[in-house]
Amino acid sequence: MKIKVKVAEKKRVSKHIDTDFIKLDSFLKMCDAVQTGGHAKIVIQDEEVRVNGEICTQRGKKLRRGDSVEYNNTIYTLD
């Protein structure tokens, strides 16, 4: 018996920042990926967020243009 599994494609979103960097928790809020800073803290600590392809547990991680953040089947790119 064969089982077919359909993998959902990841949605891609590009976000612009006017500063040199933005902290990971603030970026997730800016993208409306999370409701509050507390929610951001929880999903980051639960290892649900990837920065540039690697799991990141630092909510104060500085993100710069060109970085990508993956959360909840969506890839957010800073430009």
PDB file with one MODEL, atoms N, CA, C and O in Angstrom:
MODEL        1
ATOM      1  N   MET A   1       0.834  -1.175   0.000  1.00  0.00           N
ATOM      2  CA  MET A   1       0.000   0.000   0.000  1.00  0.00           C
ATOM      3  C   MET A   1       0.882   1.243   0.000  1.00  0.00           C
ATOM      4  O   MET A   1       1.826   1.340   0.785  1.00  0.00           O
ATOM      5  N   LYS A   2       0.576   2.185  -0.876  1.00  0.00           N
ATOM      6  CA  LYS A   2       1.334   3.421  -0.947  1.00  0.00           C
ATOM      7  C   LYS A   2       0.523   4.546  -0.323  1.00  0.00           C
ATOM      8  O   LYS A   2      -0.698   4.624  -0.466  1.00  0.00           O
ATOM      9  N   ILE A   3       1.238   5.401   0.366  1.00  0.00           N
ATOM     10  CA  ILE A   3       0.599   6.561   0.978  1.00  0.00           C
ATOM     11  C   ILE A   3       1.175   7.813   0.330  1.00  0.00           C
ATOM     12  O   ILE A   3       2.391   7.993   0.267  1.00  0.00           O
ATOM     13  N   LYS A   4       0.301   8.655  -0.141  1.00  0.00           N
ATOM     14  CA  LYS A   4       0.749   9.908  -0.745  1.00  0.00           C
ATOM     15  C   LYS A   4       0.579  11.030   0.270  1.00  0.00           C
ATOM     16  O   LYS A   4      -0.459  11.158   0.919  1.00  0.00           O
ATOM     17  N   VAL A   5       1.617  11.831   0.387  1.00  0.00           N
ATOM     18  CA  VAL A   5       1.590  12.954   1.314  1.00  0.00           C
ATOM     19  C   VAL A   5       1.827  14.224   0.519  1.00  0.00           C
ATOM     20  O   VAL A   5       2.773  14.314  -0.263  1.00  0.00           O
ATOM     21  N   LYS A   6       0.978  15.181   0.722  1.00  0.00           N
ATOM     22  CA  LYS A   6       1.149  16.461   0.044  1.00  0.00           C
ATOM     23  C   LYS A   6       1.761  17.449   1.034  1.00  0.00           C
ATOM     24  O   LYS A   6       1.195  17.717   2.093  1.00  0.00           O
ATOM     25  N   VAL A   7       2.914  17.979   0.675  1.00  0.00           N
ATOM     26  CA  VAL A   7       3.597  18.939   1.532  1.00  0.00           C
ATOM     27  C   VAL A   7       3.235  20.338   1.055  1.00  0.00           C
ATOM     28  O   VAL A   7       3.402  20.673  -0.117  1.00  0.00           O
ATOM     29  N   ALA A   8       2.745  21.137   1.969  1.00  0.00           N
ATOM     30  CA  ALA A   8       2.348  22.499   1.614  1.00  0.00           C
ATOM     31  C   ALA A   8       3.572  23.335   1.275  1.00  0.00           C
ATOM     32  O   ALA A   8       4.601  23.252   1.945  1.00  0.00           O
ATOM     33  N   GLU A   9       3.450  24.138   0.233  1.00  0.00           N
ATOM     34  CA  GLU A   9       4.546  25.035  -0.127  1.00  0.00           C
ATOM     35  C   GLU A   9       4.625  26.150   0.891  1.00  0.00           C
ATOM     36  O   GLU A   9       3.615  26.580   1.447  1.00  0.00           O
ATOM     37  N   LYS A  10       5.834  26.609   1.125  1.00  0.00           N
ATOM     38  CA  LYS A  10       6.038  27.686   2.082  1.00  0.00           C
ATOM     39  C   LYS A  10       5.736  29.018   1.421  1.00  0.00           C
ATOM     40  O   LYS A  10       6.177  29.297   0.305  1.00  0.00           O
ATOM     41  N   LYS A  11       4.984  29.824   2.128  1.00  0.00           N
ATOM     42  CA  LYS A  11       4.642  31.154   1.643  1.00  0.00           C
ATOM     43  C   LYS A  11       5.853  32.068   1.849  1.00  0.00           C
ATOM     44  O   LYS A  11       6.553  31.952   2.854  1.00  0.00           O
ATOM     45  N   ARG A  12       6.099  32.965   0.911  1.00  0.00           N
ATOM     46  CA  ARG A  12       7.231  33.889   1.011  1.00  0.00           C
ATOM     47  C   ARG A  12       6.712  35.322   1.112  1.00  0.00           C
ATOM     48  O   ARG A  12       5.867  35.753   0.329  1.00  0.00           O
ATOM     49  N   VAL A  13       7.245  36.051   2.107  1.00  0.00           N
ATOM     50  CA  VAL A  13       6.862  37.432   2.337  1.00  0.00           C
ATOM     51  C   VAL A  13       8.123  38.263   2.487  1.00  0.00           C
ATOM     52  O   VAL A  13       9.048  37.870   3.196  1.00  0.00           O
ATOM     53  N   SER A  14       8.164  39.406   1.826  1.00  0.00           N
ATOM     54  CA  SER A  14       9.306  40.310   1.922  1.00  0.00           C
ATOM     55  C   SER A  14       8.906  41.522   2.757  1.00  0.00           C
ATOM     56  O   SER A  14       7.854  42.117   2.525  1.00  0.00           O
ATOM     57  N   LYS A  15       9.740  41.889   3.729  1.00  0.00           N
ATOM     58  CA  LYS A  15       9.469  43.037   4.592  1.00  0.00           C
ATOM     59  C   LYS A  15      10.648  44.008   4.541  1.00  0.00           C
ATOM     60  O   LYS A  15      11.808  43.598   4.532  1.00  0.00           O
ATOM     61  N   HIS A  16      10.329  45.291   4.507  1.00  0.00           N
ATOM     62  CA  HIS A  16      11.358  46.326   4.457  1.00  0.00           C
ATOM     63  C   HIS A  16      11.550  46.931   5.844  1.00  0.00           C
ATOM     64  O   HIS A  16      10.582  47.199   6.556  1.00  0.00           O
ATOM     65  N   ILE A  17      12.817  47.144   6.221  1.00  0.00           N
ATOM     66  CA  ILE A  17      13.116  47.856   7.469  1.00  0.00           C
ATOM     67  C   ILE A  17      13.928  49.096   7.131  1.00  0.00           C
ATOM     68  O   ILE A  17      14.730  49.090   6.198  1.00  0.00           O
ATOM     69  N   ASP A  18      13.715  50.160   7.898  1.00  0.00           N
ATOM     70  CA  ASP A  18      14.407  51.429   7.671  1.00  0.00           C
ATOM     71  C   ASP A  18      15.632  51.592   8.566  1.00  0.00           C
ATOM     72  O   ASP A  18      16.380  52.557   8.418  1.00  0.00           O
ATOM     73  N   THR A  19      15.841  50.672   9.480  1.00  0.00           N
ATOM     74  CA  THR A  19      16.957  50.752  10.419  1.00  0.00           C
ATOM     75  C   THR A  19      18.044  49.755  10.021  1.00  0.00           C
ATOM     76  O   THR A  19      17.854  48.949   9.109  1.00  0.00           O
ATOM     77  N   ASP A  20      19.196  49.817  10.718  1.00  0.00           N
ATOM     78  CA  ASP A  20      20.289  48.888  10.426  1.00  0.00           C
ATOM     79  C   ASP A  20      19.929  47.456  10.812  1.00  0.00           C
ATOM     80  O   ASP A  20      20.341  46.506  10.147  1.00  0.00           O
ATOM     81  N   PHE A  21      19.156  47.306  11.893  1.00  0.00           N
ATOM     82  CA  PHE A  21      18.763  45.970  12.343  1.00  0.00           C
ATOM     83  C   PHE A  21      17.429  46.054  13.071  1.00  0.00           C
ATOM     84  O   PHE A  21      16.951  47.136  13.411  1.00  0.00           O
ATOM     85  N   ILE A  22      16.842  44.884  13.302  1.00  0.00           N
ATOM     86  CA  ILE A  22      15.631  44.754  14.106  1.00  0.00           C
ATOM     87  C   ILE A  22      15.757  43.462  14.896  1.00  0.00           C
ATOM     88  O   ILE A  22      16.304  42.479  14.398  1.00  0.00           O
ATOM     89  N   LYS A  23      15.256  43.459  16.122  1.00  0.00           N
ATOM     90  CA  LYS A  23      15.329  42.253  16.938  1.00  0.00           C
ATOM     91  C   LYS A  23      14.273  41.254  16.474  1.00  0.00           C
ATOM     92  O   LYS A  23      13.206  41.630  15.987  1.00  0.00           O
ATOM     93  N   LEU A  24      14.597  39.981  16.636  1.00  0.00           N
ATOM     94  CA  LEU A  24      13.753  38.897  16.146  1.00  0.00           C
ATOM     95  C   LEU A  24      12.324  38.993  16.668  1.00  0.00           C
ATOM     96  O   LEU A  24      11.380  38.872  15.887  1.00  0.00           O
ATOM     97  N   ASP A  25      12.143  39.207  17.968  1.00  0.00           N
ATOM     98  CA  ASP A  25      10.785  39.259  18.515  1.00  0.00           C
ATOM     99  C   ASP A  25       9.996  40.430  17.940  1.00  0.00           C
ATOM    100  O   ASP A  25       8.804  40.297  17.662  1.00  0.00           O
ATOM    101  N   SER A  26      10.647  41.569  17.759  1.00  0.00           N
ATOM    102  CA  SER A  26       9.981  42.735  17.172  1.00  0.00           C
ATOM    103  C   SER A  26       9.635  42.487  15.706  1.00  0.00           C
ATOM    104  O   SER A  26       8.591  42.926  15.225  1.00  0.00           O
ATOM    105  N   PHE A  27      10.512  41.785  15.006  1.00  0.00           N
ATOM    106  CA  PHE A  27      10.263  41.482  13.599  1.00  0.00           C
ATOM    107  C   PHE A  27       9.046  40.579  13.445  1.00  0.00           C
ATOM    108  O   PHE A  27       8.225  40.795  12.554  1.00  0.00           O
ATOM    109  N   LEU A  28       8.922  39.577  14.296  1.00  0.00           N
ATOM    110  CA  LEU A  28       7.759  38.687  14.231  1.00  0.00           C
ATOM    111  C   LEU A  28       6.464  39.463  14.477  1.00  0.00           C
ATOM    112  O   LEU A  28       5.445  39.196  13.840  1.00  0.00           O
ATOM    113  N   LYS A  29       6.508  40.420  15.400  1.00  0.00           N
ATOM    114  CA  LYS A  29       5.328  41.255  15.650  1.00  0.00           C
ATOM    115  C   LYS A  29       5.039  42.150  14.444  1.00  0.00           C
ATOM    116  O   LYS A  29       3.883  42.308  14.051  1.00  0.00           O
ATOM    117  N   MET A  30       6.082  42.732  13.859  1.00  0.00           N
ATOM    118  CA  MET A  30       5.921  43.614  12.711  1.00  0.00           C
ATOM    119  C   MET A  30       5.273  42.871  11.532  1.00  0.00           C
ATOM    120  O   MET A  30       4.480  43.448  10.788  1.00  0.00           O
ATOM    121  N   CYS A  31       5.609  41.618  11.374  1.00  0.00           N
ATOM    122  CA  CYS A  31       5.082  40.802  10.275  1.00  0.00           C
ATOM    123  C   CYS A  31       3.691  40.250  10.577  1.00  0.00           C
ATOM    124  O   CYS A  31       3.090  39.589   9.730  1.00  0.00           O
ATOM    125  N   ASP A  32       3.182  40.513  11.766  1.00  0.00           N
ATOM    126  CA  ASP A  32       1.905  39.946  12.218  1.00  0.00           C
ATOM    127  C   ASP A  32       1.935  38.430  12.269  1.00  0.00           C
ATOM    128  O   ASP A  32       0.900  37.779  12.129  1.00  0.00           O
ATOM    129  N   ALA A  33       3.124  37.861  12.469  1.00  0.00           N
ATOM    130  CA  ALA A  33       3.260  36.415  12.610  1.00  0.00           C
ATOM    131  C   ALA A  33       2.825  35.980  14.011  1.00  0.00           C
ATOM    132  O   ALA A  33       2.378  34.850  14.206  1.00  0.00           O
ATOM    133  N   VAL A  34       2.959  36.886  14.985  1.00  0.00           N
ATOM    134  CA  VAL A  34       2.543  36.633  16.365  1.00  0.00           C
ATOM    135  C   VAL A  34       1.685  37.804  16.835  1.00  0.00           C
ATOM    136  O   VAL A  34       1.717  38.886  16.249  1.00  0.00           O
ATOM    137  N   GLN A  35       0.923  37.573  17.892  1.00  0.00           N
ATOM    138  CA  GLN A  35       0.023  38.605  18.404  1.00  0.00           C
ATOM    139  C   GLN A  35       0.734  39.624  19.294  1.00  0.00           C
ATOM    140  O   GLN A  35       0.508  40.828  19.180  1.00  0.00           O
ATOM    141  N   THR A  36       1.602  39.120  20.189  1.00  0.00           N
ATOM    142  CA  THR A  36       2.240  39.982  21.186  1.00  0.00           C
ATOM    143  C   THR A  36       3.702  39.601  21.352  1.00  0.00           C
ATOM    144  O   THR A  36       4.166  38.602  20.802  1.00  0.00           O
ATOM    145  N   GLY A  37       4.415  40.407  22.113  1.00  0.00           N
ATOM    146  CA  GLY A  37       5.803  40.081  22.432  1.00  0.00           C
ATOM    147  C   GLY A  37       5.899  38.809  23.257  1.00  0.00           C
ATOM    148  O   GLY A  37       6.851  38.042  23.109  1.00  0.00           O
ATOM    149  N   GLY A  38       4.921  38.581  24.124  1.00  0.00           N
ATOM    150  CA  GLY A  38       4.897  37.358  24.924  1.00  0.00           C
ATOM    151  C   GLY A  38       4.726  36.124  24.053  1.00  0.00           C
ATOM    152  O   GLY A  38       5.349  35.088  24.289  1.00  0.00           O
ATOM    153  N   HIS A  39       3.877  36.249  23.051  1.00  0.00           N
ATOM    154  CA  HIS A  39       3.680  35.145  22.110  1.00  0.00           C
ATOM    155  C   HIS A  39       4.970  34.882  21.338  1.00  0.00           C
ATOM    156  O   HIS A  39       5.347  33.730  21.125  1.00  0.00           O
ATOM    157  N   ALA A  40       5.651  35.962  20.916  1.00  0.00           N
ATOM    158  CA  ALA A  40       6.934  35.824  20.216  1.00  0.00           C
ATOM    159  C   ALA A  40       7.945  35.089  21.091  1.00  0.00           C
ATOM    160  O   ALA A  40       8.651  34.196  20.623  1.00  0.00           O
ATOM    161  N   LYS A  41       8.007  35.471  22.358  1.00  0.00           N
ATOM    162  CA  LYS A  41       8.939  34.842  23.296  1.00  0.00           C
ATOM    163  C   LYS A  41       8.695  33.333  23.387  1.00  0.00           C
ATOM    164  O   LYS A  41       9.640  32.544  23.395  1.00  0.00           O
ATOM    165  N   ILE A  42       7.437  32.946  23.456  1.00  0.00           N
ATOM    166  CA  ILE A  42       7.088  31.525  23.583  1.00  0.00           C
ATOM    167  C   ILE A  42       7.487  30.741  22.339  1.00  0.00           C
ATOM    168  O   ILE A  42       8.116  29.689  22.455  1.00  0.00           O
ATOM    169  N   VAL A  43       7.134  31.233  21.143  1.00  0.00           N
ATOM    170  CA  VAL A  43       7.441  30.470  19.931  1.00  0.00           C
ATOM    171  C   VAL A  43       8.939  30.402  19.674  1.00  0.00           C
ATOM    172  O   VAL A  43       9.429  29.421  19.114  1.00  0.00           O
ATOM    173  N   ILE A  44       9.673  31.440  20.080  1.00  0.00           N
ATOM    174  CA  ILE A  44      11.136  31.423  19.919  1.00  0.00           C
ATOM    175  C   ILE A  44      11.755  30.414  20.884  1.00  0.00           C
ATOM    176  O   ILE A  44      12.612  29.621  20.492  1.00  0.00           O
ATOM    177  N   GLN A  45      11.322  30.442  22.145  1.00  0.00           N
ATOM    178  CA  GLN A  45      11.860  29.509  23.141  1.00  0.00           C
ATOM    179  C   GLN A  45      11.487  28.067  22.839  1.00  0.00           C
ATOM    180  O   GLN A  45      12.224  27.149  23.200  1.00  0.00           O
ATOM    181  N   ASP A  46      10.349  27.854  22.182  1.00  0.00           N
ATOM    182  CA  ASP A  46       9.916  26.500  21.830  1.00  0.00           C
ATOM    183  C   ASP A  46      10.559  25.999  20.537  1.00  0.00           C
ATOM    184  O   ASP A  46      10.162  24.964  20.000  1.00  0.00           O
ATOM    185  N   GLU A  47      11.553  26.737  20.042  1.00  0.00           N
ATOM    186  CA  GLU A  47      12.340  26.365  18.855  1.00  0.00           C
ATOM    187  C   GLU A  47      11.473  26.213  17.605  1.00  0.00           C
ATOM    188  O   GLU A  47      11.705  25.318  16.791  1.00  0.00           O
ATOM    189  N   GLU A  48      10.476  27.085  17.452  1.00  0.00           N
ATOM    190  CA  GLU A  48       9.601  27.048  16.291  1.00  0.00           C
ATOM    191  C   GLU A  48      10.046  28.024  15.203  1.00  0.00           C
ATOM    192  O   GLU A  48       9.446  28.071  14.129  1.00  0.00           O
ATOM    193  N   VAL A  49      11.106  28.811  15.478  1.00  0.00           N
ATOM    194  CA  VAL A  49      11.544  29.860  14.547  1.00  0.00           C
ATOM    195  C   VAL A  49      12.940  29.535  14.032  1.00  0.00           C
ATOM    196  O   VAL A  49      13.826  29.149  14.794  1.00  0.00           O
ATOM    197  N   ARG A  50      13.118  29.700  12.726  1.00  0.00           N
ATOM    198  CA  ARG A  50      14.438  29.520  12.115  1.00  0.00           C
ATOM    199  C   ARG A  50      14.897  30.857  11.547  1.00  0.00           C
ATOM    200  O   ARG A  50      14.120  31.588  10.932  1.00  0.00           O
ATOM    201  N   VAL A  51      16.165  31.158  11.764  1.00  0.00           N
ATOM    202  CA  VAL A  51      16.785  32.348  11.177  1.00  0.00           C
ATOM    203  C   VAL A  51      17.881  31.860  10.242  1.00  0.00           C
ATOM    204  O   VAL A  51      18.797  31.151  10.659  1.00  0.00           O
ATOM    205  N   ASN A  52      17.779  32.242   8.989  1.00  0.00           N
ATOM    206  CA  ASN A  52      18.729  31.806   7.965  1.00  0.00           C
ATOM    207  C   ASN A  52      18.898  30.284   7.952  1.00  0.00           C
ATOM    208  O   ASN A  52      20.006  29.774   7.782  1.00  0.00           O
ATOM    209  N   GLY A  53      17.782  29.566   8.135  1.00  0.00           N
ATOM    210  CA  GLY A  53      17.786  28.113   8.046  1.00  0.00           C
ATOM    211  C   GLY A  53      18.131  27.365   9.320  1.00  0.00           C
ATOM    212  O   GLY A  53      18.062  26.136   9.346  1.00  0.00           O
ATOM    213  N   GLU A  54      18.503  28.083  10.387  1.00  0.00           N
ATOM    214  CA  GLU A  54      18.875  27.423  11.648  1.00  0.00           C
ATOM    215  C   GLU A  54      17.925  27.845  12.761  1.00  0.00           C
ATOM    216  O   GLU A  54      17.500  28.998  12.828  1.00  0.00           O
ATOM    217  N   ILE A  55      17.598  26.894  13.636  1.00  0.00           N
ATOM    218  CA  ILE A  55      16.724  27.196  14.770  1.00  0.00           C
ATOM    219  C   ILE A  55      17.386  28.257  15.636  1.00  0.00           C
ATOM    220  O   ILE A  55      18.575  28.171  15.942  1.00  0.00           O
ATOM    221  N   CYS A  56      16.599  29.264  16.029  1.00  0.00           N
ATOM    222  CA  CYS A  56      17.121  30.360  16.849  1.00  0.00           C
ATOM    223  C   CYS A  56      16.270  30.479  18.108  1.00  0.00           C
ATOM    224  O   CYS A  56      15.044  30.549  18.031  1.00  0.00           O
ATOM    225  N   THR A  57      16.929  30.502  19.271  1.00  0.00           N
ATOM    226  CA  THR A  57      16.225  30.649  20.544  1.00  0.00           C
ATOM    227  C   THR A  57      16.543  31.979  21.212  1.00  0.00           C
ATOM    228  O   THR A  57      16.213  32.176  22.381  1.00  0.00           O
ATOM    229  N   GLN A  58      17.173  32.887  20.493  1.00  0.00           N
ATOM    230  CA  GLN A  58      17.512  34.210  21.034  1.00  0.00           C
ATOM    231  C   GLN A  58      16.486  35.218  20.539  1.00  0.00           C
ATOM    232  O   GLN A  58      16.496  35.599  19.369  1.00  0.00           O
ATOM    233  N   ARG A  59      15.597  35.650  21.433  1.00  0.00           N
ATOM    234  CA  ARG A  59      14.565  36.574  20.957  1.00  0.00           C
ATOM    235  C   ARG A  59      15.122  37.958  20.659  1.00  0.00           C
ATOM    236  O   ARG A  59      14.478  38.733  19.952  1.00  0.00           O
ATOM    237  N   GLY A  60      16.293  38.290  21.177  1.00  0.00           N
ATOM    238  CA  GLY A  60      16.942  39.566  20.904  1.00  0.00           C
ATOM    239  C   GLY A  60      17.908  39.500  19.734  1.00  0.00           C
ATOM    240  O   GLY A  60      18.665  40.444  19.506  1.00  0.00           O
ATOM    241  N   LYS A  61      17.896  38.402  18.990  1.00  0.00           N
ATOM    242  CA  LYS A  61      18.792  38.231  17.842  1.00  0.00           C
ATOM    243  C   LYS A  61      18.598  39.387  16.865  1.00  0.00           C
ATOM    244  O   LYS A  61      17.475  39.696  16.469  1.00  0.00           O
ATOM    245  N   LYS A  62      19.714  40.027  16.480  1.00  0.00           N
ATOM    246  CA  LYS A  62      19.645  41.153  15.558  1.00  0.00           C
ATOM    247  C   LYS A  62      19.556  40.643  14.122  1.00  0.00           C
ATOM    248  O   LYS A  62      20.397  39.867  13.668  1.00  0.00           O
ATOM    249  N   LEU A  63      18.531  41.090  13.428  1.00  0.00           N
ATOM    250  CA  LEU A  63      18.329  40.729  12.033  1.00  0.00           C
ATOM    251  C   LEU A  63      18.686  41.917  11.162  1.00  0.00           C
ATOM    252  O   LEU A  63      18.366  43.058  11.494  1.00  0.00           O
ATOM    253  N   ARG A  64      19.341  41.650  10.061  1.00  0.00           N
ATOM    254  CA  ARG A  64      19.736  42.701   9.124  1.00  0.00           C
ATOM    255  C   ARG A  64      19.187  42.375   7.737  1.00  0.00           C
ATOM    256  O   ARG A  64      18.716  41.264   7.494  1.00  0.00           O
ATOM    257  N   ARG A  65      19.249  43.346   6.836  1.00  0.00           N
ATOM    258  CA  ARG A  65      18.768  43.130   5.471  1.00  0.00           C
ATOM    259  C   ARG A  65      19.436  41.882   4.878  1.00  0.00           C
ATOM    260  O   ARG A  65      20.635  41.660   5.049  1.00  0.00           O
ATOM    261  N   GLY A  66      18.642  41.090   4.190  1.00  0.00           N
ATOM    262  CA  GLY A  66      19.154  39.865   3.586  1.00  0.00           C
ATOM    263  C   GLY A  66      18.891  38.631   4.433  1.00  0.00           C
ATOM    264  O   GLY A  66      18.950  37.513   3.920  1.00  0.00           O
ATOM    265  N   ASP A  67      18.602  38.806   5.725  1.00  0.00           N
ATOM    266  CA  ASP A  67      18.287  37.673   6.597  1.00  0.00           C
ATOM    267  C   ASP A  67      16.892  37.153   6.287  1.00  0.00           C
ATOM    268  O   ASP A  67      16.041  37.878   5.770  1.00  0.00           O
ATOM    269  N   SER A  68      16.673  35.886   6.610  1.00  0.00           N
ATOM    270  CA  SER A  68      15.340  35.311   6.443  1.00  0.00           C
ATOM    271  C   SER A  68      14.916  34.646   7.748  1.00  0.00           C
ATOM    272  O   SER A  68      15.733  34.080   8.474  1.00  0.00           O
ATOM    273  N   VAL A  69      13.630  34.729   8.024  1.00  0.00           N
ATOM    274  CA  VAL A  69      13.041  34.146   9.229  1.00  0.00           C
ATOM    275  C   VAL A  69      11.912  33.232   8.787  1.00  0.00           C
ATOM    276  O   VAL A  69      11.043  33.628   8.010  1.00  0.00           O
ATOM    277  N   GLU A  70      11.934  32.006   9.292  1.00  0.00           N
ATOM    278  CA  GLU A  70      10.895  31.039   8.944  1.00  0.00           C
ATOM    279  C   GLU A  70      10.085  30.704  10.183  1.00  0.00           C
ATOM    280  O   GLU A  70      10.630  30.308  11.213  1.00  0.00           O
ATOM    281  N   TYR A  71       8.778  30.870  10.066  1.00  0.00           N
ATOM    282  CA  TYR A  71       7.877  30.536  11.166  1.00  0.00           C
ATOM    283  C   TYR A  71       6.499  30.208  10.593  1.00  0.00           C
ATOM    284  O   TYR A  71       6.005  30.911   9.711  1.00  0.00           O
ATOM    285  N   ASN A  72       5.899  29.166  11.085  1.00  0.00           N
ATOM    286  CA  ASN A  72       4.530  28.803  10.737  1.00  0.00           C
ATOM    287  C   ASN A  72       4.333  28.654   9.219  1.00  0.00           C
ATOM    288  O   ASN A  72       3.369  29.164   8.650  1.00  0.00           O
ATOM    289  N   ASN A  73       5.258  27.953   8.593  1.00  0.00           N
ATOM    290  CA  ASN A  73       5.208  27.639   7.161  1.00  0.00           C
ATOM    291  C   ASN A  73       5.303  28.878   6.261  1.00  0.00           C
ATOM    292  O   ASN A  73       4.855  28.852   5.115  1.00  0.00           O
ATOM    293  N   THR A  74       5.890  29.960   6.786  1.00  0.00           N
ATOM    294  CA  THR A  74       6.094  31.180   6.021  1.00  0.00           C
ATOM    295  C   THR A  74       7.534  31.630   6.176  1.00  0.00           C
ATOM    296  O   THR A  74       8.095  31.576   7.271  1.00  0.00           O
ATOM    297  N   ILE A  75       8.132  32.073   5.079  1.00  0.00           N
ATOM    298  CA  ILE A  75       9.489  32.595   5.105  1.00  0.00           C
ATOM    299  C   ILE A  75       9.418  34.100   4.905  1.00  0.00           C
ATOM    300  O   ILE A  75       8.936  34.584   3.880  1.00  0.00           O
ATOM    301  N   TYR A  76       9.908  34.835   5.905  1.00  0.00           N
ATOM    302  CA  TYR A  76       9.933  36.300   5.846  1.00  0.00           C
ATOM    303  C   TYR A  76      11.360  36.723   5.534  1.00  0.00           C
ATOM    304  O   TYR A  76      12.299  36.299   6.207  1.00  0.00           O
ATOM    305  N   THR A  77      11.524  37.561   4.510  1.00  0.00           N
ATOM    306  CA  THR A  77      12.842  38.036   4.113  1.00  0.00           C
ATOM    307  C   THR A  77      12.928  39.535   4.360  1.00  0.00           C
ATOM    308  O   THR A  77      12.007  40.281   4.026  1.00  0.00           O
ATOM    309  N   LEU A  78      14.033  39.971   4.944  1.00  0.00           N
ATOM    310  CA  LEU A  78      14.243  41.405   5.178  1.00  0.00           C
ATOM    311  C   LEU A  78      14.911  42.027   3.976  1.00  0.00           C
ATOM    312  O   LEU A  78      15.890  41.494   3.454  1.00  0.00           O
ATOM    313  N   ASP A  79      14.383  43.156   3.535  1.00  0.00           N
ATOM    314  CA  ASP A  79      15.042  43.883   2.444  1.00  0.00           C
ATOM    315  C   ASP A  79      15.116  45.363   2.766  1.00  0.00           C
ATOM    316  O   ASP A  79      15.638  46.142   1.968  1.00  0.00           O
TER     317      ASP A  79
ENDMDL
END
